[in-house]
Amino acid sequence: RVLAVGLEHVMEEADTRGRALDMNQPESLSQRLFYRSVVTSCRASLDFAARFAALAREMAEGEDDPERRVELEDIAGICERVPARPARSFWEAVQSLWFLQLLVQIESNGHSIPLGRMDQYLYPYYQRDLEQGVITRERALELAECLFVKCAELNKVRSRVDSQHLSGYPMFQTVTLGGQTAEGMDATNELTYLLLEASSNVGLPQPTLVMRSHSSTPEPVMLAAARSLVAHGGGIPGFFNDDVVIGALMSKGVSLADARNWSVMGCSEPQVMGKFLPGTGGSHFNLLKILELALNNGVNPNTGLQPCPGQGDLSTFQSFDEVWQAFEQQLDFYTSLAPLVSNIVCAAWAELNPCPFISSLLDYRLEMGKDAAEAEGPNYHMMVTQGHGVASTGNSLAAIKKLVFEEKRISGAELQEVMATNFEGQHGEEVRQLLLNRAPKFGNDDDYVDLLAKKVADCYAEAMHGLTNARGVYGPSTQSLTTNVPEGLVTGATPDGRRAGE
């Protein structure tokens, strides 16, 4: 929308709506503040771009290289135009996009701000410039590479806990390529190939490219994506199943046309550009820790606290079914707390962190006169919640089921005792080796354990599906980021043979 109409249009719309308010209506006071904030932030954004234009003019005046001087003058002219007014060329569109991406980060100490389906919304500018001889493919490729370099420069202030859970400072900026049109046709175009090439050429960890693949995706673009993956060397692009994601979004109430327009936000969360609210207040669940609590009568061995009294421990369980029921009880208890946590965070976010600039870029917010942080309205919102440790939890359950209850190689009481001592001594190590080598492990095409891991994931998803919060429903995910490290630190020894703290 901003590429098409410019921020001046957005600012004028906000100003007009603010002036038209009936100030006798209760909501008008907060709406007026919102519209004023939008105007202020948009005006500041234009001043921000103007500073770059002025700097480029100044640099051009002192530049001896004629070619570079012309380039700097072009940069100045582009920064004087965008993002204030509509983009007229591919270069202007890319520059406007970068300003928006940078400004959103500045406003909110941004996290997981995606660039969306770049090969779709930038393609008309690219195609027109090529047809009119305004740009060459090589120049467009260079501009895309420059954009990716700029994205990789971004960083943010993070807490120590965040840094531990993310193994550093990733920004989770994603670019989504390919996929389908709203009508269900394949959306691949020339820019899809160009952006894949740009990513492999620069070889940077940001932005993360996502390749949407469906049953009619052309083989050449899949091969190009595979070549880009190998050339990049860092696991980029990621491949996502279009048909699965579209079905998942529709199951949450997203229309078919919107679902076909999905792009990744963050690590792997599918959203619809402009129509989803920014996500805050989601919960992370350490599923392996929840199993540890279930195996210890609900008591946390680290603290001695028992928030949810259990159904016994490994020395008292008489069957695997009892183990599973104890796990389900603890899981239900802790997931039931998610709405409380989410509602607290959402209320604090709305009060302390309004984001009028990004709100002005999203659908419906100007019409409503409400900041995105206030939620409400027709925007889609699925609060992301993550269940970590599915594989380790499945492995632990498989070891208990097979070695304790089926083969009876070790008693539940004995297993509990050696885990309590972190497998110390010769006997403890013997038991650990038994757990490691005589119980099936997830990821080896063994249904015995894979179906248990699936059962864990399904149980977690079902528990979250029944819950709502101030923003709506939850979108459960089993992505673990790199939380296996800090969450492992607070989890004791487990039946899969893993030592405490690992």
VOGU-3710 file (C-alpha; in Angstrom, 3 decimals, decimal comma):
1> rvlavglehv> 0,000/0,000/0,000  2,775/2,443/0,856  4,605/1,616/-2,378  1,398/2,480/-4,225  0,277/5,629/-2,377  3,175/6,826/-0,181  3,309/7,833/3,475  2,036/11,337/2,745  -1,278/9,747/1,747  -1,315/7,675/4,954
11> meeadtrgra> -0,577/10,773/7,005  -3,320/12,774/5,259  -5,846/9,974/5,818  -5,033/9,833/9,530  -5,293/13,619/9,812  -8,638/13,682/7,982  -10,090/10,908/10,129  -8,887/12,628/13,286  -10,521/15,921/12,331  -13,806/14,190/11,487
21> ldmnqpesls> -14,235/12,644/14,941  -17,277/13,486/17,029  -15,526/14,471/20,244  -18,684/13,833/22,257  -18,236/10,092/21,703  -16,297/8,232/24,458  -13,884/6,503/22,070  -13,015/9,691/20,233  -10,488/10,811/22,851  -8,270/7,753/22,417
31> qrlfyrsvvt> -8,864/7,725/18,653  -7,750/11,337/18,372  -4,526/10,532/20,213  -3,973/7,576/17,887  -4,446/9,659/14,732  -2,156/12,387/16,067  0,468/9,739/16,835  0,201/8,338/13,311  0,649/11,802/11,795  3,609/12,518/14,082
41> scrasldfaa> 5,348/9,219/13,342  4,756/9,498/9,581  6,088/13,078/9,548  9,136/11,932/11,505  9,638/9,133/8,969  9,668/11,611/6,116  12,164/13,812/7,992  14,281/10,681/8,518  14,359/9,936/4,779  15,097/13,583/3,991
51> rfaalarema> 18,259/13,414/6,102  19,570/10,637/3,852  18,716/12,691/0,781  20,587/15,700/2,174  23,616/13,565/3,038  23,695/12,067/-0,467  23,565/15,568/-2,006  26,409/16,675/0,233  28,484/13,624/-0,673  27,810/14,158/-4,394
61> egeddperrv> 29,156/17,705/-4,239  32,485/16,477/-2,888  32,751/13,402/-5,139  35,471/13,423/-7,837  34,370/10,205/-9,582  31,724/11,292/-12,139  29,984/7,880/-12,123  29,740/7,807/-8,339  28,575/11,448/-8,290  25,651/10,586/-10,591
71> elediagice> 24,793/7,595/-8,431  24,758/9,739/-5,282  22,541/12,308/-6,985  20,170/9,495/-7,996  20,125/8,273/-4,401  19,334/11,780/-3,178  16,461/12,136/-5,629  15,010/8,760/-4,652  15,237/9,493/-0,923  13,512/12,829/-1,516
81> rvparparsf> 10,608/10,978/-3,115  10,132/7,775/-1,096  8,601/6,712/1,157  6,706/10,036/1,059  5,185/9,441/-2,386  4,405/6,424/-4,578  7,341/4,454/-5,977  7,732/4,814/-9,749  10,570/2,349/-10,336  12,077/-0,849/-8,965
91> weavqslwfl> 14,881/1,133/-7,300  12,401/3,496/-5,646  10,295/0,544/-4,502  13,285/-1,220/-2,955  14,419/1,999/-1,227  10,909/2,656/0,105  10,713/-0,927/1,372  14,029/-0,551/3,188  12,966/2,696/4,868  9,768/1,025/6,102
101> qllvqiesng> 11,646/-2,014/7,357  14,181/0,156/9,185  11,596/2,526/10,664  9,471/-0,284/12,068  12,561/-1,688/13,795  13,380/1,737/15,245  9,841/2,246/16,537  9,556/-1,029/18,445  13,065/-2,457/18,945  11,709/-4,775/16,285
111> hsiplgrmdq> 11,636/-8,536/16,351  10,458/-10,932/13,636  9,540/-8,151/11,191  9,094/-9,945/7,854  9,453/-8,468/4,384  6,709/-10,762/3,121  6,204/-11,856/-0,483  8,812/-9,638/-2,100  8,663/-11,423/-5,441  4,954/-10,565/-5,655
121> ylypyyqrdl> 4,655/-6,913/-4,610  7,957/-5,795/-6,187  7,440/-7,675/-9,466  5,276/-5,045/-11,243  8,013/-2,431/-10,727  10,706/-4,830/-11,923  8,719/-5,955/-14,955  7,842/-2,395/-16,030  11,435/-1,177/-15,653  12,750/-4,086/-17,715
131> eqgvitrera> 10,199/-3,515/-20,478  10,980/0,213/-20,602  14,754/-0,293/-20,506  15,026/1,598/-17,200  16,926/-1,225/-15,512  18,875/-4,375/-16,355  18,587/-7,680/-14,555  22,148/-7,240/-13,294  21,345/-3,845/-11,750  18,170/-5,209/-10,141
141> lelaeclfvk> 20,190/-8,095/-8,717  22,692/-5,649/-7,217  19,883/-3,637/-5,599  18,398/-6,811/-4,106  21,820/-7,794/-2,773  22,253/-4,316/-1,232  18,860/-4,669/0,462  19,855/-8,031/1,921  23,140/-6,570/3,198  21,226/-3,750/4,905
151> caelnkvrsr> 18,868/-6,268/6,544  21,876/-8,177/7,886  23,187/-4,987/9,549  20,166/-4,719/11,851  20,497/-5,670/15,496  18,468/-5,008/18,605  18,741/-4,730/22,369  17,914/-8,092/23,937  17,674/-9,341/27,480  20,104/-11,988/28,704
161> vdsqhlsgyp> 17,307/-14,557/28,792  16,328/-13,825/25,185  19,941/-14,110/24,072  20,262/-17,490/25,777  17,072/-18,820/24,218  18,032/-17,619/20,740  21,775/-18,378/20,887  22,622/-14,782/20,100  20,851/-11,961/18,314  18,873/-13,249/15,304
171> mfqtvtlggq> 16,344/-10,774/13,923  14,084/-13,296/12,138  13,517/-11,166/9,044  11,926/-13,404/6,439  11,324/-13,114/2,707  8,711/-15,511/1,297  8,941/-16,604/-2,340  6,797/-18,598/-4,749  3,545/-20,135/-3,662  0,162/-19,346/-5,162
181> taegmdatne> -1,963/-16,404/-6,198  -5,310/-15,667/-4,531  -6,893/-17,598/-7,420  -4,764/-20,686/-6,763  -2,393/-20,271/-9,720  1,367/-20,703/-9,366  2,920/-17,367/-8,376  6,499/-17,950/-9,564  7,969/-15,093/-11,623  11,378/-13,828/-12,751
191> ltyllleass> 11,908/-11,999/-9,472  11,584/-15,294/-7,575  14,728/-16,534/-9,329  16,529/-13,206/-8,909  15,965/-13,058/-5,140  17,136/-16,654/-4,711  20,308/-15,722/-6,580  20,798/-12,576/-4,489  20,580/-14,594/-1,268  23,113/-17,181/-2,373
201> nvglpqptlv> 25,463/-14,470/-3,651  25,636/-12,542/-0,372  25,562/-15,663/1,851  24,258/-13,810/4,906  22,140/-15,175/7,777  19,573/-12,373/7,304  17,095/-12,156/5,736  15,853/-15,742/5,866  14,292/-16,862/2,602  11,272/-19,163/2,547
211> mrshsstpep> 10,346/-21,147/-0,563  6,661/-22,030/-0,760  6,155/-25,330/-2,602  2,852/-26,774/-3,810  1,725/-29,524/-6,163  2,033/-27,260/-9,235  5,300/-25,502/-8,371  7,472/-25,581/-11,523  10,481/-27,876/-11,307  12,915/-25,172/-12,541
221> vmlaaarslv> 12,202/-22,900/-9,554  12,568/-25,817/-7,135  15,932/-26,612/-8,701  16,907/-22,938/-8,480  15,945/-22,923/-4,805  17,975/-26,097/-4,218  21,005/-24,543/-5,952  20,590/-21,405/-3,851  20,439/-23,536/-0,699  23,697/-25,299/-1,570
231> ahgggipgff> 25,442/-22,095/-2,656  24,336/-20,185/0,439  25,588/-22,904/2,754  23,537/-21,777/5,746  20,220/-23,582/5,416  18,584/-20,809/3,368  16,028/-20,992/1,800  13,731/-23,064/3,958  11,068/-25,120/2,183  7,420/-24,945/3,298
241> nddvvigalm> 4,492/-27,071/2,128  1,929/-24,666/0,690  -0,992/-27,093/0,836  -0,426/-27,907/4,522  -0,036/-24,265/5,572  -3,082/-23,053/3,635  -5,204/-25,775/5,237  -3,861/-24,928/8,702  -4,686/-21,230/8,292  -8,185/-21,967/7,021
251> skgvsladar> -8,785/-24,194/10,054  -8,223/-21,044/12,146  -10,758/-18,977/10,239  -8,558/-17,409/7,530  -10,319/-17,116/4,155  -9,051/-19,177/1,215  -7,892/-16,113/-0,738  -6,038/-14,728/2,280  -4,584/-18,122/3,174  -3,111/-18,405/-0,315
261> nwsvmgcsep> -1,366/-15,086/0,309  0,479/-16,316/3,406  4,073/-15,518/4,213  6,309/-16,483/7,117  6,729/-14,254/10,147  9,589/-15,053/12,513  10,907/-18,588/12,305  8,018/-20,408/10,670  4,729/-18,759/11,657  2,437/-18,340/8,624
271> qvmgkflpgt> 0,601/-15,020/8,481  -1,119/-12,810/5,905  0,670/-9,546/5,090  -1,054/-6,501/6,528  -3,960/-8,445/8,024  -2,343/-10,040/11,074  -1,661/-8,192/14,298  1,871/-8,214/15,734  2,233/-11,118/18,161  2,881/-10,573/21,855
281> ggshfnllki> 2,128/-12,619/24,937  2,725/-16,133/23,671  3,945/-18,867/26,025  6,778/-21,382/25,781  6,352/-24,841/27,313  9,218/-27,157/28,215  7,436/-30,455/27,545  10,331/-32,508/28,893  10,199/-30,570/32,169  6,458/-31,227/32,344
291> lelalnngvn> 7,193/-34,960/31,992  9,797/-34,659/34,763  7,139/-33,137/37,023  4,699/-35,917/36,112  7,276/-38,570/37,043  7,810/-36,888/40,438  4,213/-36,505/41,671  4,091/-32,934/40,363  7,115/-31,856/42,437  9,868/-29,841/40,792
301> pntglqpcpg> 13,084/-31,540/41,995  14,983/-28,262/41,562  12,796/-26,315/43,978  10,704/-28,796/45,924  7,574/-26,889/44,866  4,419/-28,725/43,787  2,126/-26,307/41,911  -0,010/-29,195/40,657  -0,200/-32,317/42,882  0,466/-35,382/40,761
311> qgdlstfqsf> -0,753/-38,954/40,500  2,322/-40,669/41,885  5,843/-41,258/40,644  7,865/-43,896/38,830  7,979/-46,065/41,932  4,154/-46,185/42,134  2,976/-46,241/38,516  1,661/-49,700/37,605  1,309/-49,200/33,856  2,374/-46,951/31,029
321> devwqafeqq> -1,190/-45,649/30,835  -0,764/-44,256/34,355  2,443/-42,505/33,253  0,630/-40,957/30,310  -2,319/-39,839/32,439  0,079/-38,176/34,884  1,777/-36,350/31,992  -1,556/-35,203/30,587  -2,613/-33,888/34,002  0,510/-31,746/34,368
331> ldfytslapl> 0,321/-30,561/30,766  -3,321/-29,525/31,171  -2,503/-27,630/34,352  0,389/-25,620/32,928  -1,236/-24,890/29,567  -4,334/-23,646/31,421  -2,186/-20,803/32,807  -1,326/-19,504/29,315  -4,316/-17,121/28,979  -3,480/-15,449/32,297
341> vsnivcaawa> 0,111/-14,834/31,207  -0,973/-13,717/27,731  -3,605/-11,299/29,007  -1,133/-9,673/31,408  1,457/-9,216/28,658  -1,102/-7,935/26,144  -2,477/-5,365/28,589  1,021/-4,165/29,467  2,012/-4,015/25,799  -1,011/-1,918/24,854
351> elnpcpfiss> -0,348/0,529/27,685  3,435/0,793/27,511  4,384/0,047/23,893  1,943/1,602/21,414  3,195/1,405/17,819  1,347/4,007/15,742  3,712/3,771/12,770  3,341/0,060/12,146  -0,360/0,383/12,977  -0,713/2,870/10,124
361> lldyrlemgk> 0,715/0,271/7,721  -1,683/-2,532/8,714  -5,151/-3,090/7,324  -8,193/-1,798/9,257  -6,316/0,149/11,965  -6,804/3,614/10,442  -10,488/2,896/9,890  -10,810/1,781/13,516  -8,623/4,490/15,013  -6,901/1,915/17,204
371> daaeaegpny> -3,269/0,984/17,708  -2,389/-2,573/16,740  -1,361/-3,212/20,347  -5,006/-2,751/21,379  -6,060/-5,735/19,257  -9,802/-5,973/18,430  -11,199/-5,498/14,971  -11,213/-7,741/11,907  -7,443/-8,366/11,915  -6,412/-11,983/12,137
381> hmmvtqghgv> -4,519/-12,891/15,261  -3,245/-16,260/16,361  -0,967/-15,892/19,348  2,014/-18,156/18,835  2,704/-20,628/21,617  5,545/-23,120/21,497  5,949/-26,616/22,891  9,638/-27,486/23,153  11,311/-30,858/23,443  8,875/-33,114/21,576
391> astgnslaai> 11,610/-35,530/20,476  13,220/-35,876/23,918  9,802/-36,295/25,560  8,864/-38,975/23,043  12,187/-40,749/23,605  11,684/-40,676/27,385  8,174/-42,096/27,167  9,338/-44,800/24,761  12,106/-45,837/27,175  9,655/-46,106/30,080
401> kklvfeekri> 7,103/-48,015/28,028  9,582/-50,487/26,534  12,186/-51,022/29,244  10,067/-50,646/32,407  6,624/-51,981/31,514  7,090/-54,245/28,481  10,548/-55,833/28,791  10,883/-55,150/32,534  14,646/-54,673/32,224  14,514/-52,101/35,004
411> sgaelqevma> 11,908/-51,180/37,608  10,290/-47,784/37,814  11,697/-47,284/41,324  15,215/-48,129/40,132  14,936/-45,753/37,189  13,691/-43,001/39,478  16,601/-43,542/41,869  19,364/-43,418/39,244  17,847/-40,309/37,633  17,682/-38,612/41,045
421> tnfegqhgee> 21,465/-39,128/41,354  22,061/-38,079/37,732  23,225/-41,602/36,793  26,145/-41,451/39,220  28,375/-44,493/39,798  28,847/-47,677/37,811  25,254/-48,841/38,149  23,917/-45,436/37,167  26,040/-45,439/34,022  24,938/-48,984/33,171
431> vrqlllnrap> 21,321/-47,915/33,376  22,037/-44,823/31,291  23,624/-46,950/28,572  20,584/-49,209/28,638  18,322/-46,200/28,152  20,483/-44,824/25,377  20,986/-48,023/23,417  18,046/-50,337/24,095  15,144/-47,916/23,714  14,016/-46,607/20,295
441> kfgndddyvd> 14,851/-43,018/19,399  12,813/-40,454/17,475  13,807/-39,740/13,882  14,779/-43,243/12,795  11,538/-44,173/10,995  10,427/-46,238/13,985  6,707/-45,878/14,632  7,093/-47,155/18,194  8,686/-43,884/19,307  7,649/-41,570/16,461
451> llakkvadcy> 3,961/-42,109/17,245  4,602/-41,383/20,930  6,276/-38,103/19,967  3,302/-37,357/17,708  0,990/-38,106/20,627  2,875/-35,581/22,753  2,605/-32,918/20,047  -1,081/-33,656/19,458  -1,845/-33,540/23,176  -0,096/-30,178/23,503
461> aeamhgltna> -1,888/-28,759/20,444  -5,279/-29,990/21,667  -4,700/-28,417/25,090  -3,921/-25,050/23,471  -6,775/-25,222/20,934  -9,346/-25,002/23,706  -7,917/-21,782/25,136  -8,484/-18,136/24,218  -6,862/-14,873/25,242  -7,279/-11,135/24,830
471> rgvygpstqs> -6,071/-11,423/21,227  -8,156/-14,447/20,232  -6,978/-18,022/19,799  -3,590/-19,705/20,075  -1,484/-20,996/17,215  0,474/-23,888/18,756  3,903/-24,652/17,339  6,584/-27,231/18,109  9,512/-25,138/16,895  12,230/-25,157/19,543
481> lttnvpeglv> 14,494/-22,316/18,389  17,635/-23,032/20,451  15,813/-23,295/23,765  17,146/-26,832/24,197  20,188/-25,218/25,830  18,654/-22,974/28,554  15,669/-25,276/29,108  18,013/-28,219/29,419  19,825/-26,379/32,204  16,707/-26,454/34,409
491> tgatpdgrra> 15,635/-30,002/33,566  16,918/-32,961/35,560  18,044/-36,348/34,258  15,410/-37,957/32,035  14,514/-41,515/30,921  16,016/-41,070/27,464  19,481/-41,260/29,054  20,040/-37,513/29,098  21,936/-36,166/32,110  20,656/-33,281/34,226
501> ge> 21,407/-29,877/32,746  22,174/-31,140/29,247
//
